[in-house]
Amino acid sequence: MTYDAVARFPAYRGRRLRQSPALRRLVAETRLTADQFVLPLFVRSGRKVRHPIGSMPGVCQLSPDELLTEATTAHAAGIPAVLLFGIPDRKDEKASGAYATKGVVQQAIRLLKRELPDLLVITDVCLCEYMSHGHCGIVHAHSRGARILNDPTLKLLARAAVSHAEAGADIVAPSDMMDGRVGAIRTALDAAGFTETPIMSYAAKFASAFYGPFREAAESAPKFGDRRSYQMDAANADEALREVASDIQEGADIVMVKPALAYLDLVYRVKTTFGYPTAAYAVSGEFSMIKAAAEKGWLDERAVMTEALLAIRRAGADILITYAAVEMARWLKGS
């Protein structure tokens, strides 16, 4: 807004509207509500398993029965959706656990849809948790090292997505960042009769240092190298927009920016450029930094978590994926 434009407006008396909490709420431009949240959950086989993740206070790897308990609590708090990540008992170089009919995620989907039919079940579609080497695609080793084979990987991703839809998943969310994977998954879902199953694409997923705690939680750290050859460079915003445009053209119904706080400019640009339903993932590192600082007494956890999520909403995100979903829902209710 230019000085001339400002001069045409009468003096703004905003201070008067901040005199009481009730007035502040009445004129708030950005709001947080529980129905904007998605809760990520980690599922592994077994019963009565609740394995704490050291770098993510309050977050656990859960057996399906314990996952149901956690999802029930979230649903009762007003959270409409969960995002499932699977941790198989056995990993191999074909990620066979990712698309196994009786895989741990497939079991969890069936259980959740039977017991909580109104809960939206979103499934992460990736191969890193299921690969023995920890990468998101098929690896070809050669004399100079190794490289990820993009096109052969698409078949496995599509197979995993179809297996999730067959188990009852409401939304599939490819997070691998292979070129063309949204189109391959859309084609496979349609061919299998799942034409109404939406795709929430990790469209702008960056090769970020903020994923460290997640890799402990999902047991998915790569055994060699890193993921910079297929995830986004933190320096490149315009390239990220091209990635989002490509996913939309291939059939994505919802697009995501990950991480969130360090990429608020991308959240804003994606929403304003495309006008698509936009998700932002407040990733493990963001969550754990706030938790760790709060444990030290350096920050007010509730205030900082609220401010961080408000910033993501203010930037344009419609959907907030956060490990703090249940806590936030309770805080917003005043309990």
Phi and psi in degrees as GROMACS dihedral restraints (atoms count N, CA, C in turn):
[ dihedral_restraints ]
;  ai    aj    ak    al  type     phi  dphi    fc
    3     4     5     6     1   -78.9    20    10
    4     5     6     7     1   168.1    20    10
    6     7     8     9     1   -61.4    20    10
    7     8     9    10     1   -41.1    20    10
    9    10    11    12     1   -60.3    20    10
   10    11    12    13     1   -40.7    20    10
   12    13    14    15     1   -65.0    20    10
   13    14    15    16     1   -41.2    20    10
   15    16    17    18     1   -62.5    20    10
   16    17    18    19     1   -39.8    20    10
   18    19    20    21     1   -64.0    20    10
   19    20    21    22     1   -23.6    20    10
   21    22    23    24     1   -77.9    20    10
   22    23    24    25     1   -14.1    20    10
   24    25    26    27     1   -91.8    20    10
   25    26    27    28     1   144.6    20    10
   27    28    29    30     1   -68.8    20    10
   28    29    30    31     1   163.0    20    10
   30    31    32    33     1   -56.7    20    10
   31    32    33    34     1   132.6    20    10
   33    34    35    36     1   -92.6    20    10
   34    35    36    37     1   127.6    20    10
   36    37    38    39     1  -104.3    20    10
   37    38    39    40     1    53.2    20    10
   39    40    41    42     1   -59.6    20    10
   40    41    42    43     1   -30.9    20    10
   42    43    44    45     1   -58.0    20    10
   43    44    45    46     1   -35.9    20    10
   45    46    47    48     1   -65.3    20    10
   46    47    48    49     1   -26.3    20    10
   48    49    50    51     1   -86.3    20    10
   49    50    51    52     1     0.2    20    10
   51    52    53    54     1  -112.7    20    10
   52    53    54    55     1    17.3    20    10
   54    55    56    57     1   -75.3    20    10
   55    56    57    58     1   -25.0    20    10
   57    58    59    60     1  -139.7    20    10
   58    59    60    61     1   154.4    20    10
   60    61    62    63     1   -57.0    20    10
   61    62    63    64     1   -39.0    20    10
   63    64    65    66     1   -63.3    20    10
   64    65    66    67     1   -42.4    20    10
   66    67    68    69     1   -66.2    20    10
   67    68    69    70     1   -40.8    20    10
   69    70    71    72     1   -59.3    20    10
   70    71    72    73     1   -44.0    20    10
   72    73    74    75     1   -64.9    20    10
   73    74    75    76     1   -37.3    20    10
   75    76    77    78     1   -63.5    20    10
   76    77    78    79     1   -36.8    20    10
   78    79    80    81     1  -104.6    20    10
   79    80    81    82     1     8.1    20    10
   81    82    83    84     1   -60.5    20    10
   82    83    84    85     1   131.2    20    10
   84    85    86    87     1   -82.5    20    10
   85    86    87    88     1   -29.0    20    10
   87    88    89    90     1  -126.0    20    10
   88    89    90    91     1   133.6    20    10
   90    91    92    93     1  -128.1    20    10
   91    92    93    94     1   148.7    20    10
   93    94    95    96     1  -107.4    20    10
   94    95    96    97     1   133.2    20    10
   96    97    98    99     1  -137.2    20    10
   97    98    99   100     1   153.9    20    10
   99   100   101   102     1   -60.0    20    10
  100   101   102   103     1   -29.7    20    10
  102   103   104   105     1   -77.0    20    10
  103   104   105   106     1     4.4    20    10
  105   106   107   108     1   -94.3    20    10
  106   107   108   109     1    -8.5    20    10
  108   109   110   111     1   -94.5    20    10
  109   110   111   112     1   147.5    20    10
  111   112   113   114     1  -124.6    20    10
  112   113   114   115     1   131.2    20    10
  114   115   116   117     1   -99.9    20    10
  115   116   117   118     1   117.3    20    10
  117   118   119   120     1   -75.3    20    10
  118   119   120   121     1   140.7    20    10
  120   121   122   123     1  -136.2    20    10
  121   122   123   124     1   144.3    20    10
  123   124   125   126     1  -109.5    20    10
  124   125   126   127     1   123.3    20    10
  126   127   128   129     1  -118.5    20    10
  127   128   129   130     1   136.4    20    10
  129   130   131   132     1  -135.5    20    10
  130   131   132   133     1   166.8    20    10
  132   133   134   135     1   -72.7    20    10
  133   134   135   136     1   165.2    20    10
  135   136   137   138     1   116.5    20    10
  136   137   138   139     1  -171.6    20    10
  138   139   140   141     1  -135.6    20    10
  139   140   141   142     1   144.7    20    10
  141   142   143   144     1    57.3    20    10
  142   143   144   145     1    30.6    20    10
  144   145   146   147     1   -94.5    20    10
  145   146   147   148     1   123.1    20    10
  147   148   149   150     1  -140.7    20    10
  148   149   150   151     1    84.9    20    10
  150   151   152   153     1   -95.5    20    10
  151   152   153   154     1   110.4    20    10
  153   154   155   156     1   -63.5    20    10
  154   155   156   157     1   144.4    20    10
  156   157   158   159     1   -99.8    20    10
  157   158   159   160     1   113.5    20    10
  159   160   161   162     1   -56.0    20    10
  160   161   162   163     1   -38.4    20    10
  162   163   164   165     1   -89.4    20    10
  163   164   165   166     1     2.7    20    10
  165   166   167   168     1  -132.4    20    10
  166   167   168   169     1    84.2    20    10
  168   169   170   171     1   -53.8    20    10
  169   170   171   172     1   129.2    20    10
  171   172   173   174     1    86.0    20    10
  172   173   174   175     1    -5.4    20    10
  174   175   176   177     1  -106.3    20    10
  175   176   177   178     1   139.8    20    10
  177   178   179   180     1  -133.1    20    10
  178   179   180   181     1   154.9    20    10
  180   181   182   183     1   -78.2    20    10
  181   182   183   184     1   135.0    20    10
  183   184   185   186     1  -127.1    20    10
  184   185   186   187     1   139.9    20    10
  186   187   188   189     1   -73.1    20    10
  187   188   189   190     1   161.9    20    10
  189   190   191   192     1   -53.2    20    10
  190   191   192   193     1   -39.7    20    10
  192   193   194   195     1   -65.9    20    10
  193   194   195   196     1   -39.4    20    10
  195   196   197   198     1   -72.1    20    10
  196   197   198   199     1   -34.3    20    10
  198   199   200   201     1   -62.2    20    10
  199   200   201   202     1   -39.5    20    10
  201   202   203   204     1   -60.7    20    10
  202   203   204   205     1   -42.3    20    10
  204   205   206   207     1   -60.2    20    10
  205   206   207   208     1   -45.1    20    10
  207   208   209   210     1   -65.0    20    10
  208   209   210   211     1   -42.7    20    10
  210   211   212   213     1   -66.2    20    10
  211   212   213   214     1   -36.8    20    10
  213   214   215   216     1   -63.3    20    10
  214   215   216   217     1   -42.0    20    10
  216   217   218   219     1   -62.1    20    10
  217   218   219   220     1   -44.4    20    10
  219   220   221   222     1   -63.2    20    10
  220   221   222   223     1   -44.6    20    10
  222   223   224   225     1   -63.6    20    10
  223   224   225   226     1   -40.0    20    10
  225   226   227   228     1   -66.1    20    10
  226   227   228   229     1   -26.5    20    10
  228   229   230   231     1   -81.7    20    10
  229   230   231   232     1    -2.2    20    10
  231   232   233   234     1    98.3    20    10
  232   233   234   235     1     7.8    20    10
  234   235   236   237     1   -83.3    20    10
  235   236   237   238     1   125.1    20    10
  237   238   239   240     1   -84.7    20    10
  238   239   240   241     1   -13.6    20    10
  240   241   242   243     1  -150.6    20    10
  241   242   243   244     1   151.5    20    10
  243   244   245   246     1  -123.1    20    10
  244   245   246   247     1   155.9    20    10
  246   247   248   249     1  -120.9    20    10
  247   248   249   250     1   118.2    20    10
  249   250   251   252     1   -97.3    20    10
  250   251   252   253     1   135.5    20    10
  252   253   254   255     1  -121.5    20    10
  253   254   255   256     1   134.4    20    10
  255   256   257   258     1  -104.5    20    10
  256   257   258   259     1   144.9    20    10
  258   259   260   261     1  -123.7    20    10
  259   260   261   262     1   102.8    20    10
  261   262   263   264     1   -77.2    20    10
  262   263   264   265     1   161.8    20    10
  264   265   266   267     1   -72.7    20    10
  265   266   267   268     1   -30.1    20    10
  267   268   269   270     1  -134.1    20    10
  268   269   270   271     1   138.6    20    10
  270   271   272   273     1  -115.6    20    10
  271   272   273   274     1   151.8    20    10
  273   274   275   276     1  -146.8    20    10
  274   275   276   277     1  -174.2    20    10
  276   277   278   279     1   -90.8    20    10
  277   278   279   280     1     6.7    20    10
  279   280   281   282     1  -117.7    20    10
  280   281   282   283     1     4.1    20    10
  282   283   284   285     1    51.8    20    10
  283   284   285   286     1    41.5    20    10
  285   286   287   288     1   -62.7    20    10
  286   287   288   289     1   -27.1    20    10
  288   289   290   291     1   -67.5    20    10
  289   290   291   292     1   -19.2    20    10
  291   292   293   294     1   -70.0    20    10
  292   293   294   295     1   -28.9    20    10
  294   295   296   297     1  -123.8    20    10
  295   296   297   298     1    14.5    20    10
  297   298   299   300     1   -69.3    20    10
  298   299   300   301     1   136.2    20    10
  300   301   302   303     1   -57.1    20    10
  301   302   303   304     1   -37.1    20    10
  303   304   305   306     1  -105.2    20    10
  304   305   306   307     1    26.0    20    10
  306   307   308   309     1   -62.0    20    10
  307   308   309   310     1   162.7    20    10
  309   310   311   312     1   -66.1    20    10
  310   311   312   313     1   -37.3    20    10
  312   313   314   315     1   -68.1    20    10
  313   314   315   316     1   -42.6    20    10
  315   316   317   318     1   -60.9    20    10
  316   317   318   319     1   -40.4    20    10
  318   319   320   321     1   -62.4    20    10
  319   320   321   322     1   -43.6    20    10
  321   322   323   324     1   -65.3    20    10
  322   323   324   325     1   -39.3    20    10
  324   325   326   327     1   -59.3    20    10
  325   326   327   328     1   -49.3    20    10
  327   328   329   330     1   -60.3    20    10
  328   329   330   331     1   -41.4    20    10
  330   331   332   333     1   -64.8    20    10
  331   332   333   334     1   -46.8    20    10
  333   334   335   336     1   -64.6    20    10
  334   335   336   337     1   -42.3    20    10
  336   337   338   339     1   -70.8    20    10
  337   338   339   340     1   -26.6    20    10
  339   340   341   342     1   -75.2    20    10
  340   341   342   343     1   -42.2    20    10
  342   343   344   345     1   -91.3    20    10
  343   344   345   346     1   -28.4    20    10
  345   346   347   348     1  -132.7    20    10
  346   347   348   349     1    68.3    20    10
  348   349   350   351     1   -61.6    20    10
  349   350   351   352     1   -24.2    20    10
  351   352   353   354     1   -84.8    20    10
  352   353   354   355     1   -10.4    20    10
  354   355   356   357     1   -78.2    20    10
  355   356   357   358     1   130.4    20    10
  357   358   359   360     1   -76.2    20    10
  358   359   360   361     1   125.7    20    10
  360   361   362   363     1  -107.0    20    10
  361   362   363   364     1   113.8    20    10
  363   364   365   366     1  -104.9    20    10
  364   365   366   367     1   138.1    20    10
  366   367   368   369     1  -119.4    20    10
  367   368   369   370     1   132.1    20    10
  369   370   371   372     1   -70.6    20    10
  370   371   372   373     1   126.1    20    10
  372   373   374   375     1  -108.1    20    10
  373   374   375   376     1   101.3    20    10
  375   376   377   378     1  -154.7    20    10
  376   377   378   379     1   171.1    20    10
  378   379   380   381     1  -115.3    20    10
  379   380   381   382     1    -8.9    20    10
  381   382   383   384     1   -61.4    20    10
  382   383   384   385     1   -38.1    20    10
  384   385   386   387     1   -67.7    20    10
  385   386   387   388     1   -20.2    20    10
  387   388   389   390     1  -105.4    20    10
  388   389   390   391     1   -11.0    20    10
  390   391   392   393     1   -88.1    20    10
  391   392   393   394     1   138.0    20    10
  393   394   395   396     1   -64.5    20    10
  394   395   396   397     1   -25.6    20    10
  396   397   398   399     1   -94.5    20    10
  397   398   399   400     1    -9.2    20    10
  399   400   401   402     1    82.6    20    10
  400   401   402   403     1     4.7    20    10
  402   403   404   405     1   -91.2    20    10
  403   404   405   406     1   165.8    20    10
  405   406   407   408     1   -87.1    20    10
  406   407   408   409     1     2.9    20    10
  408   409   410   411     1  -148.4    20    10
  409   410   411   412     1   177.3    20    10
  411   412   413   414     1   -68.3    20    10
  412   413   414   415     1   134.6    20    10
  414   415   416   417     1  -104.3    20    10
  415   416   417   418     1   133.5    20    10
  417   418   419   420     1  -111.2    20    10
  418   419   420   421     1   115.7    20    10
  420   421   422   423     1   -86.5    20    10
  421   422   423   424     1   141.4    20    10
  423   424   425   426     1  -146.3    20    10
  424   425   426   427     1  -179.5    20    10
  426   427   428   429     1   -63.2    20    10
  427   428   429   430     1   -26.1    20    10
  429   430   431   432     1   -97.5    20    10
  430   431   432   433     1     7.9    20    10
  432   433   434   435     1   135.0    20    10
  433   434   435   436     1  -121.0    20    10
  435   436   437   438     1  -157.2    20    10
  436   437   438   439     1   155.6    20    10
  438   439   440   441     1  -141.8    20    10
  439   440   441   442     1   157.4    20    10
  441   442   443   444     1   -87.8    20    10
  442   443   444   445     1   130.4    20    10
  444   445   446   447     1   -90.6    20    10
  445   446   447   448     1   106.8    20    10
  447   448   449   450     1   -64.1    20    10
  448   449   450   451     1   -59.8    20    10
  450   451   452   453     1   -65.3    20    10
  451   452   453   454     1   -43.6    20    10
  453   454   455   456     1   -62.0    20    10
  454   455   456   457     1   -28.2    20    10
  456   457   458   459     1   -66.3    20    10
  457   458   459   460     1   -31.7    20    10
  459   460   461   462     1   -59.0    20    10
  460   461   462   463     1   -36.4    20    10
  462   463   464   465     1   -63.5    20    10
  463   464   465   466     1   -40.2    20    10
  465   466   467   468     1   -70.3    20    10
  466   467   468   469     1   -39.9    20    10
  468   469   470   471     1   -62.1    20    10
  469   470   471   472     1   -44.7    20    10
  471   472   473   474     1   -63.0    20    10
  472   473   474   475     1   -39.9    20    10
  474   475   476   477     1   -63.7    20    10
  475   476   477   478     1   -40.5    20    10
  477   478   479   480     1   -64.7    20    10
  478   479   480   481     1   -43.6    20    10
  480   481   482   483     1   -61.5    20    10
  481   482   483   484     1   -43.0    20    10
  483   484   485   486     1   -64.0    20    10
  484   485   486   487     1   -40.1    20    10
  486   487   488   489     1   -63.8    20    10
  487   488   489   490     1   -34.6    20    10
  489   490   491   492     1   -68.5    20    10
  490   491   492   493     1   -42.2    20    10
  492   493   494   495     1   -64.4    20    10
  493   494   495   496     1   -39.4    20    10
  495   496   497   498     1   -62.6    20    10
  496   497   498   499     1   -34.7    20    10
  498   499   500   501     1   -75.5    20    10
  499   500   501   502     1   -15.9    20    10
  501   502   503   504     1   119.1    20    10
  502   503   504   505     1     8.4    20    10
  504   505   506   507     1   -58.4    20    10
  505   506   507   508     1   139.7    20    10
  507   508   509   510     1   -82.8    20    10
  508   509   510   511     1   -34.7    20    10
  510   511   512   513     1  -142.3    20    10
  511   512   513   514     1   138.8    20    10
  513   514   515   516     1  -108.8    20    10
  514   515   516   517     1   143.2    20    10
  516   517   518   519     1  -130.6    20    10
  517   518   519   520     1    91.1    20    10
  519   520   521   522     1   -69.4    20    10
  520   521   522   523     1   127.6    20    10
  522   523   524   525     1  -120.3    20    10
  523   524   525   526     1     6.6    20    10
  525   526   527   528     1   -75.0    20    10
  526   527   528   529     1   -30.2    20    10
  528   529   530   531     1    70.4    20    10
  529   530   531   532     1    23.7    20    10
  531   532   533   534     1   -72.9    20    10
  532   533   534   535     1   143.0    20    10
  534   535   536   537     1   -66.0    20    10
  535   536   537   538     1   130.5    20    10
  537   538   539   540     1    85.2    20    10
  538   539   540   541     1     5.9    20    10
  540   541   542   543     1   -73.4    20    10
  541   542   543   544     1   -30.1    20    10
  543   544   545   546     1   -65.3    20    10
  544   545   546   547     1   -44.2    20    10
  546   547   548   549     1   -62.0    20    10
  547   548   549   550     1   -41.9    20    10
  549   550   551   552     1   -64.6    20    10
  550   551   552   553     1   -41.1    20    10
  552   553   554   555     1   -68.9    20    10
  553   554   555   556     1   -42.6    20    10
  555   556   557   558     1   -60.7    20    10
  556   557   558   559     1   -43.3    20    10
  558   559   560   561     1   -62.7    20    10
  559   560   561   562     1   -43.6    20    10
  561   562   563   564     1   -68.2    20    10
  562   563   564   565     1   -42.0    20    10
  564   565   566   567     1   -61.7    20    10
  565   566   567   568     1   -44.7    20    10
  567   568   569   570     1   -63.3    20    10
  568   569   570   571     1   -42.2    20    10
  570   571   572   573     1   -65.2    20    10
  571   572   573   574     1   -29.5    20    10
  573   574   575   576     1   -87.8    20    10
  574   575   576   577     1     2.3    20    10
  576   577   578   579     1    92.6    20    10
  577   578   579   580     1     8.1    20    10
  579   580   581   582     1  -102.4    20    10
  580   581   582   583     1    54.8    20    10
  582   583   584   585     1   -69.2    20    10
  583   584   585   586     1   -21.0    20    10
  585   586   587   588     1   -96.3    20    10
  586   587   588   589     1     1.0    20    10
  588   589   590   591     1   -80.6    20    10
  589   590   591   592     1   116.6    20    10
  591   592   593   594     1   -74.1    20    10
  592   593   594   595     1   157.3    20    10
  594   595   596   597     1  -113.8    20    10
  595   596   597   598     1   122.4    20    10
  597   598   599   600     1  -102.9    20    10
  598   599   600   601     1   105.0    20    10
  600   601   602   603     1   -90.0    20    10
  601   602   603   604     1   132.4    20    10
  603   604   605   606     1   -72.2    20    10
  604   605   606   607     1    82.0    20    10
  606   607   608   609     1   -79.0    20    10
  607   608   609   610     1   -37.9    20    10
  609   610   611   612     1  -122.8    20    10
  610   611   612   613     1    81.9    20    10
  612   613   614   615     1  -107.9    20    10
  613   614   615   616     1   120.9    20    10
  615   616   617   618     1   -96.6    20    10
  616   617   618   619     1   149.7    20    10
  618   619   620   621     1   -74.9    20    10
  619   620   621   622     1    89.1    20    10
  621   622   623   624     1  -110.1    20    10
  622   623   624   625     1   147.6    20    10
  624   625   626   627     1   -77.7    20    10
  625   626   627   628     1    -7.0    20    10
  627   628   629   630     1   -80.0    20    10
  628   629   630   631     1    -0.3    20    10
  630   631   632   633     1   -90.8    20    10
  631   632   633   634     1    -1.0    20    10
  633   634   635   636     1   -50.1    20    10
  634   635   636   637     1   -53.7    20    10
  636   637   638   639     1   -61.1    20    10
  637   638   639   640     1   -35.5    20    10
  639   640   641   642     1   -60.1    20    10
  640   641   642   643     1   -40.1    20    10
  642   643   644   645     1   -66.6    20    10
  643   644   645   646     1   -28.2    20    10
  645   646   647   648     1   -69.6    20    10
  646   647   648   649     1   -44.2    20    10
  648   649   650   651     1   -63.8    20    10
  649   650   651   652     1   -42.7    20    10
  651   652   653   654     1   -94.4    20    10
  652   653   654   655     1    -1.4    20    10
  654   655   656   657     1    51.0    20    10
  655   656   657   658     1    50.8    20    10
  657   658   659   660     1  -127.1    20    10
  658   659   660   661     1    17.5    20    10
  660   661   662   663     1   -63.8    20    10
  661   662   663   664     1   135.8    20    10
  663   664   665   666     1   -65.2    20    10
  664   665   666   667     1   141.9    20    10
  666   667   668   669     1   -76.6    20    10
  667   668   669   670     1   -18.1    20    10
  669   670   671   672     1  -151.4    20    10
  670   671   672   673     1   153.1    20    10
  672   673   674   675     1    62.0    20    10
  673   674   675   676     1  -154.5    20    10
  675   676   677   678     1  -145.4    20    10
  676   677   678   679     1  -169.4    20    10
  678   679   680   681     1  -109.1    20    10
  679   680   681   682     1    20.6    20    10
  681   682   683   684     1   -71.1    20    10
  682   683   684   685     1   -18.1    20    10
  684   685   686   687     1   -75.8    20    10
  685   686   687   688     1   -15.4    20    10
  687   688   689   690     1  -130.9    20    10
  688   689   690   691     1   -13.9    20    10
  690   691   692   693     1   -97.6    20    10
  691   692   693   694     1   163.6    20    10
  693   694   695   696     1   -72.9    20    10
  694   695   696   697     1   147.7    20    10
  696   697   698   699     1   -79.8    20    10
  697   698   699   700     1   129.0    20    10
  699   700   701   702     1   -58.9    20    10
  700   701   702   703     1   -20.4    20    10
  702   703   704   705     1   -80.9    20    10
  703   704   705   706     1   -12.3    20    10
  705   706   707   708     1  -111.5    20    10
  706   707   708   709     1   101.7    20    10
  708   709   710   711     1   -87.9    20    10
  709   710   711   712     1   -43.1    20    10
  711   712   713   714     1   -63.8    20    10
  712   713   714   715     1   -38.7    20    10
  714   715   716   717     1   -62.5    20    10
  715   716   717   718     1   -37.7    20    10
  717   718   719   720     1   -61.8    20    10
  718   719   720   721     1   -40.3    20    10
  720   721   722   723     1   -63.6    20    10
  721   722   723   724     1   -36.6    20    10
  723   724   725   726     1   -65.6    20    10
  724   725   726   727     1   -37.3    20    10
  726   727   728   729     1   -62.9    20    10
  727   728   729   730     1   -42.9    20    10
  729   730   731   732     1   -63.3    20    10
  730   731   732   733     1   -46.0    20    10
  732   733   734   735     1   -59.1    20    10
  733   734   735   736     1   -40.4    20    10
  735   736   737   738     1   -63.6    20    10
  736   737   738   739     1   -43.3    20    10
  738   739   740   741     1   -65.1    20    10
  739   740   741   742     1   -38.8    20    10
  741   742   743   744     1   -63.6    20    10
  742   743   744   745     1   -43.0    20    10
  744   745   746   747     1   -62.6    20    10
  745   746   747   748     1   -31.6    20    10
  747   748   749   750     1   -82.6    20    10
  748   749   750   751     1   -10.0    20    10
  750   751   752   753     1   120.9    20    10
  751   752   753   754     1    12.9    20    10
  753   754   755   756     1   -65.4    20    10
  754   755   756   757     1   139.7    20    10
  756   757   758   759     1   -98.5    20    10
  757   758   759   760     1   -29.8    20    10
  759   760   761   762     1  -133.9    20    10
  760   761   762   763     1   139.5    20    10
  762   763   764   765     1  -116.1    20    10
  763   764   765   766     1   151.5    20    10
  765   766   767   768     1  -129.4    20    10
  766   767   768   769     1   146.3    20    10
  768   769   770   771     1  -112.0    20    10
  769   770   771   772     1   132.9    20    10
  771   772   773   774     1  -147.2    20    10
  772   773   774   775     1   127.8    20    10
  774   775   776   777     1   -67.8    20    10
  775   776   777   778     1  -176.2    20    10
  777   778   779   780     1  -104.0    20    10
  778   779   780   781     1   -62.3    20    10
  780   781   782   783     1   -61.5    20    10
  781   782   783   784     1   -40.8    20    10
  783   784   785   786     1   -78.4    20    10
  784   785   786   787     1    -2.8    20    10
  786   787   788   789     1  -131.3    20    10
  787   788   789   790     1    33.8    20    10
  789   790   791   792     1   -62.2    20    10
  790   791   792   793     1   -31.0    20    10
  792   793   794   795     1   -61.8    20    10
  793   794   795   796     1   -36.4    20    10
  795   796   797   798     1   -72.1    20    10
  796   797   798   799     1   -38.3    20    10
  798   799   800   801     1   -57.5    20    10
  799   800   801   802     1   -47.1    20    10
  801   802   803   804     1   -63.0    20    10
  802   803   804   805     1   -46.5    20    10
  804   805   806   807     1   -67.6    20    10
  805   806   807   808     1   -38.3    20    10
  807   808   809   810     1   -64.0    20    10
  808   809   810   811     1   -46.2    20    10
  810   811   812   813     1   -65.9    20    10
  811   812   813   814     1   -44.7    20    10
  813   814   815   816     1   -75.2    20    10
  814   815   816   817     1   -29.9    20    10
  816   817   818   819     1   -75.5    20    10
  817   818   819   820     1   -44.2    20    10
  819   820   821   822     1  -107.0    20    10
  820   821   822   823     1   -24.3    20    10
  822   823   824   825     1    65.8    20    10
  823   824   825   826     1    16.4    20    10
  825   826   827   828     1   -84.5    20    10
  826   827   828   829     1   156.3    20    10
  828   829   830   831     1   -53.2    20    10
  829   830   831   832     1   125.2    20    10
  831   832   833   834     1  -122.4    20    10
  832   833   834   835     1   126.4    20    10
  834   835   836   837     1  -105.6    20    10
  835   836   837   838     1   151.6    20    10
  837   838   839   840     1  -133.9    20    10
  838   839   840   841     1   136.1    20    10
  840   841   842   843     1  -103.8    20    10
  841   842   843   844     1   109.6    20    10
  843   844   845   846     1   -77.6    20    10
  844   845   846   847     1    96.0    20    10
  846   847   848   849     1   -77.3    20    10
  847   848   849   850     1   176.7    20    10
  849   850   851   852     1   -56.7    20    10
  850   851   852   853     1   -41.8    20    10
  852   853   854   855     1   -64.6    20    10
  853   854   855   856     1   -38.8    20    10
  855   856   857   858     1   -63.2    20    10
  856   857   858   859     1   -46.4    20    10
  858   859   860   861     1   -61.4    20    10
  859   860   861   862     1   -48.8    20    10
  861   862   863   864     1   -70.2    20    10
  862   863   864   865     1   -32.4    20    10
  864   865   866   867     1   -62.1    20    10
  865   866   867   868     1   -44.5    20    10
  867   868   869   870     1   -65.7    20    10
  868   869   870   871     1   -44.1    20    10
  870   871   872   873     1   -60.4    20    10
  871   872   873   874     1   -45.3    20    10
  873   874   875   876     1   -65.6    20    10
  874   875   876   877     1   -42.8    20    10
  876   877   878   879     1   -65.3    20    10
  877   878   879   880     1   -37.1    20    10
  879   880   881   882     1   -66.7    20    10
  880   881   882   883     1   -40.0    20    10
  882   883   884   885     1   -62.6    20    10
  883   884   885   886     1   -30.9    20    10
  885   886   887   888     1   -80.1    20    10
  886   887   888   889     1    -9.9    20    10
  888   889   890   891     1    80.7    20    10
  889   890   891   892     1    14.2    20    10
  891   892   893   894     1   -84.3    20    10
  892   893   894   895     1   -25.9    20    10
  894   895   896   897     1  -135.9    20    10
  895   896   897   898     1   155.3    20    10
  897   898   899   900     1   -85.1    20    10
  898   899   900   901     1   107.9    20    10
  900   901   902   903     1   -57.0    20    10
  901   902   903   904     1   -48.5    20    10
  903   904   905   906     1   -61.8    20    10
  904   905   906   907     1   -45.1    20    10
  906   907   908   909     1   -66.7    20    10
  907   908   909   910     1   -42.5    20    10
  909   910   911   912     1   -72.6    20    10
  910   911   912   913     1   -41.2    20    10
  912   913   914   915     1   -62.2    20    10
  913   914   915   916     1   -41.9    20    10
  915   916   917   918     1   -63.4    20    10
  916   917   918   919     1   -44.3    20    10
  918   919   920   921     1   -63.9    20    10
  919   920   921   922     1   -40.8    20    10
  921   922   923   924     1   -63.5    20    10
  922   923   924   925     1   -45.5    20    10
  924   925   926   927     1   -69.8    20    10
  925   926   927   928     1   -34.3    20    10
  927   928   929   930     1   -61.7    20    10
  928   929   930   931     1   -39.1    20    10
  930   931   932   933     1   -62.5    20    10
  931   932   933   934     1   -40.0    20    10
  933   934   935   936     1   -66.8    20    10
  934   935   936   937     1   -42.1    20    10
  936   937   938   939     1   -64.0    20    10
  937   938   939   940     1   -44.0    20    10
  939   940   941   942     1   -61.9    20    10
  940   941   942   943     1   -33.3    20    10
  942   943   944   945     1   -69.8    20    10
  943   944   945   946     1   -20.0    20    10
  945   946   947   948     1   130.3    20    10
  946   947   948   949     1    -1.0    20    10
  948   949   950   951     1   -69.4    20    10
  949   950   951   952     1   133.0    20    10
  951   952   953   954     1   -87.4    20    10
  952   953   954   955     1   -30.2    20    10
  954   955   956   957     1  -124.0    20    10
  955   956   957   958     1   129.5    20    10
  957   958   959   960     1  -112.8    20    10
  958   959   960   961     1   112.4    20    10
  960   961   962   963     1   -93.6    20    10
  961   962   963   964     1   114.9    20    10
  963   964   965   966     1  -148.6    20    10
  964   965   966   967     1   139.6    20    10
  966   967   968   969     1   -71.3    20    10
  967   968   969   970     1   -13.7    20    10
  969   970   971   972     1   -94.4    20    10
  970   971   972   973     1    16.1    20    10
  972   973   974   975     1   -56.7    20    10
  973   974   975   976     1   -47.4    20    10
  975   976   977   978     1   -67.9    20    10
  976   977   978   979     1   -45.0    20    10
  978   979   980   981     1   -59.2    20    10
  979   980   981   982     1   -45.2    20    10
  981   982   983   984     1   -62.6    20    10
  982   983   984   985     1   -43.1    20    10
  984   985   986   987     1   -59.4    20    10
  985   986   987   988     1   -40.9    20    10
  987   988   989   990     1   -68.0    20    10
  988   989   990   991     1   -42.4    20    10
  990   991   992   993     1   -62.6    20    10
  991   992   993   994     1   -40.8    20    10
  993   994   995   996     1   -65.0    20    10
  994   995   996   997     1   -28.2    20    10
  996   997   998   999     1   -83.1    20    10
  997   998   999  1000     1    -7.9    20    10
  999  1000  1001  1002     1    83.0    20    10
 1000  1001  1002  1003     1    17.5    20    10
